[in-house]
Amino acid sequence: MALTIAGGGTPGNLIFAAALFGIAAITDFVDGYLARRWHTESLLGAFLDTTADKVLVVGSLLGLVAIDRVSVWAALIIIVREIAVMGLRGIVAATGGMVKPSTWGKIKATAQFVAIFLAFVRLDDPWGPLYLDEWAMLIAVVVTVASFWGYIVAFWEVVRGSRTDAKT
């Protein structure tokens, strides 16, 4: 956020911010891949990983909104979804359950990371009515909403399962 906002979004700052964001996004994927490959996944690790992802995405979006590189509505949809998923996971965790990350969640993260990176390095010429990063952000918003629906369904199944367990 500081690199994005400092200097009012000057090209040098944005390139540096994009590089740092890209490194953070790549390390997120590598970390998850290695944890799965080496079978070192843990509940704490999953929580910290998803929390770090959300801080990275939300912080970057807020910085990009501040310099008018991302629409407020797109950022709002993504941020509300992130907060809601954390809340749903917390509710499920309080009952002793767990909603595991889904394939849609991974697709969502990739779409968001690509859209945010492109917003940092915006190309000079628009692609029709929008810049490439704006098209990518539109796709990220659609995927974000789709992945949220998947979490709602998974949450409902966990809740229904716990009700069934309570009756037995």
C-alpha positions in Angstrom: 0.0 0.0 0.0 2.8 2.4 0.9 4.6 1.9 -2.4 1.3 2.3 -4.3 0.1 5.4 -2.6 3.5 7.1 -2.1 4.2 9.5 -4.9 0.6 9.3 -6.1 1.2 6.1 -8.1 4.3 7.1 -10.0 5.4 4.5 -12.5 8.6 3.7 -10.6 6.8 3.1 -7.4 4.1 1.0 -9.2 6.7 -1.2 -10.9 8.4 -1.8 -7.6 5.1 -2.5 -5.9 4.2 -4.9 -8.8 7.5 -6.7 -8.3 7.0 -7.1 -4.6 3.4 -8.2 -5.1 4.5 -10.7 -7.7 7.1 -12.2 -5.4 4.5 -12.5 -2.6 2.0 -14.1 -4.9 4.5 -16.6 -6.3 5.8 -17.5 -2.8 2.1 -18.1 -1.8 1.7 -20.7 -4.5 5.1 -22.3 -3.9 4.4 -22.5 -0.1 1.0 -24.2 -0.8 2.5 -26.6 -3.3 5.4 -27.6 -1.1 3.1 -28.1 1.9 0.8 -30.4 -0.1 3.8 -32.3 -1.8 5.6 -32.9 1.5 2.4 -33.6 3.4 3.1 -30.9 6.0 -0.3 -29.3 5.9 -1.7 -28.1 9.2 -4.8 -26.4 10.4 -2.6 -23.4 11.7 -0.8 -23.3 8.4 -4.0 -23.3 6.4 -5.4 -20.5 8.6 -2.2 -18.4 8.3 -1.9 -18.9 4.6 -5.5 -17.8 3.8 -5.1 -14.9 6.3 -1.9 -13.7 4.6 -3.6 -14.0 1.2 -6.4 -11.8 2.3 -4.1 -9.2 3.8 -2.1 -9.1 0.6 -5.2 -8.8 -1.6 -7.1 -6.3 0.5 -4.1 -4.1 1.1 -3.2 -4.0 -2.6 -6.7 -3.4 -3.6 -7.1 -0.5 -1.2 -3.8 1.1 -2.5 -5.0 0.6 -6.1 -8.4 2.2 -5.3 -6.6 5.1 -3.7 -4.8 5.9 -7.0 -7.8 5.1 -9.2 -6.4 1.9 -10.7 -9.2 -0.3 -9.4 -12.9 0.4 -9.2 -14.4 0.8 -5.7 -17.2 -1.6 -6.6 -14.8 -4.4 -7.7 -12.7 -3.9 -4.6 -15.8 -3.9 -2.4 -17.1 -7.2 -3.8 -13.7 -8.9 -3.3 -13.2 -7.5 0.2 -16.7 -8.4 1.4 -16.3 -11.9 0.1 -12.9 -12.3 1.9 -14.4 -11.1 5.2 -17.5 -13.3 4.8 -15.5 -16.4 4.1 -13.3 -15.8 7.1 -16.5 -15.4 9.2 -18.0 -18.6 7.8 -14.8 -20.5 8.4 -14.7 -19.1 12.0 -18.3 -20.3 12.7 -17.5 -23.8 11.3 -14.3 -23.9 13.3 -16.2 -23.0 16.5 -18.3 -26.1 16.0 -15.2 -28.2 15.5 -15.6 -28.5 11.7 -13.5 -27.2 8.8 -14.4 -25.9 5.4 -11.4 -26.9 3.3 -10.1 -24.6 0.5 -11.7 -25.5 -2.8 -10.5 -25.5 -6.4 -12.6 -22.4 -7.0 -10.7 -20.7 -4.1 -7.4 -21.4 -5.9 -8.8 -20.2 -9.2 -10.1 -17.1 -7.4 -6.7 -16.4 -5.8 -5.0 -16.8 -9.2 -7.5 -14.5 -10.9 -7.2 -11.9 -8.2 -3.4 -12.0 -8.2 -3.2 -11.6 -12.0 -5.7 -8.7 -12.0 -3.9 -6.9 -9.2 -0.5 -7.4 -10.8 -1.9 -6.1 -14.1 -3.4 -3.1 -12.4 0.1 -2.2 -11.0 1.6 -2.4 -14.5 -1.3 -1.1 -16.5 -0.6 -1.2 -20.3 -0.7 2.2 -22.1 -3.6 1.3 -24.5 -7.1 0.1 -23.6 -8.5 -3.0 -25.0 -11.8 -1.7 -26.3 -13.7 0.2 -23.6 -11.4 -1.1 -20.8 -7.7 -1.6 -20.0 -6.4 -5.2 -19.9 -6.2 -5.0 -16.1 -9.8 -3.8 -15.9 -11.0 -6.8 -17.9 -8.9 -9.1 -15.7 -10.5 -7.5 -12.6 -13.9 -8.1 -14.0 -13.1 -11.8 -14.5 -11.6 -11.8 -10.9 -14.9 -10.4 -9.5 -17.0 -13.0 -11.4 -14.7 -15.8 -10.1 -14.8 -14.3 -6.6 -18.6 -14.4 -6.5 -18.6 -18.0 -7.9 -16.1 -19.2 -5.3 -18.2 -17.5 -2.6 -21.2 -19.5 -3.7 -19.1 -22.7 -3.3 -18.2 -21.7 0.3 -21.8 -21.0 1.1 -22.8 -24.5 -0.1 -19.9 -26.1 1.8 -20.8 -24.1 4.9 -24.4 -25.2 4.7 -23.4 -28.8 4.3 -21.2 -28.6 7.5 -24.0 -26.9 9.4 -26.6 -29.5 8.2 -24.1 -32.3 9.1 -23.6 -31.0 12.6 -27.4 -30.7 13.1 -27.8 -34.3 12.0 -25.0 -35.4 14.4 -26.7 -33.5 17.2 -30.0 -35.4 16.6 -28.3 -38.9 16.6 
